[in-house]
Amino acid sequence: MSLVARVRFDQRGSRLHAVEIIRNRRSPVIEAVHGTLLALGIVVHSYQARPRATRLVERIVLQRRDGGSVEGVLSEATRAAILPIAFYDPKPPEA
């Protein structure tokens, strides 16, 4: 079984600063993540995508819509919302 994704949250103290998503697919997840973040009141402060031979590395820096930090319950909700999107693999399992 191959690795579908790896997710790393950049946390500074209690503040969630950024998320790095590395997927074995070359298709970005920013579109799905962006809509989810907006629903939580979070905007993408910056976005960087680095293609590799067989994968894509995306780094998303987060900020609240009002310019504040993503902390506490909002930080937890953000992580919980991002994980299923990052690990979603549309390819059906092989029998």
N, C-alpha and C positions, 0 to 999 in steps of 0.2 A: 504494500500500500504506500502511495507517495504522499508527501506533504501537500495539502491543498493550500494552506495559508499559515502565515505566522503574523501575529499582531503584538506590537509593543507599544505600551502607553508611556508617554513621557510625563512623569508627574514630578512636580517641584513642591515638596511639602504636601499640603492637602489640595493643591491646585493641579488640575489636569491641563497640561500645556499643549500636548500634541499626541497624535497617534501615527504609527508607522505600520503600514500593511504591506506584507510581501506575499504575493500569490504566484502560483505556478502558471497562471494564465496571464496572457499579455493584455487582457481587457481590463480597463480601470474600473474601480468600484466607487469613484468619487460621486457620480451622479446619484446613486442610491443613498450613499452616506449623506450627501448634501441635503437631500430632501428630509431625511430623518433628523439631521441636526437642526434644520430650520424649524421643524415641529417642536423641538425642545427649547427653542429660543437661542440657538447657538449659530454663529456664522463662521465661515472658513476665513481665517485671517490671512493664511497663505497656503499654497498647495504646490507640491513638487512631485513629479513623476520621473523615475529613472528606469528606463527599460534595460533589461539584461537579456542574455541569450534565450533563456527559457522562462523568465519570470518578469514581473513588474513590481517595483518598489514605489509605494506612494507614501508621502509624508504630508499630513494635514495638521496645520497649527490652528487651534481652536480659540474662540473668544465669544463671550455672551453678546447678544445683539446690542445691549446697552454699553458695550465696551469693557465690561467687568470680566473677572476671572471665572472659570468653570471650576467650582468647588463643591464639597460636601455631597448632598443628595443629587445635585445636578451632575456632578462628576460620575457618580455611580450609575445614574440613569443613562448617561452618555456612553459609558463603557458597555453597559448591557444592551444598548441599541446598536452599537457598532459591531459587536462580535458576530451575531448571526449573519449580518451582511457580508462581513469579511470571509467567513467560512462557507458561505453558500457556494455550492458547486453544481451548476446546471446539468453537468454531464451525468446521465443515469449510471448506476453501478453496473459493472460487468458481471454477467452470470457465470 
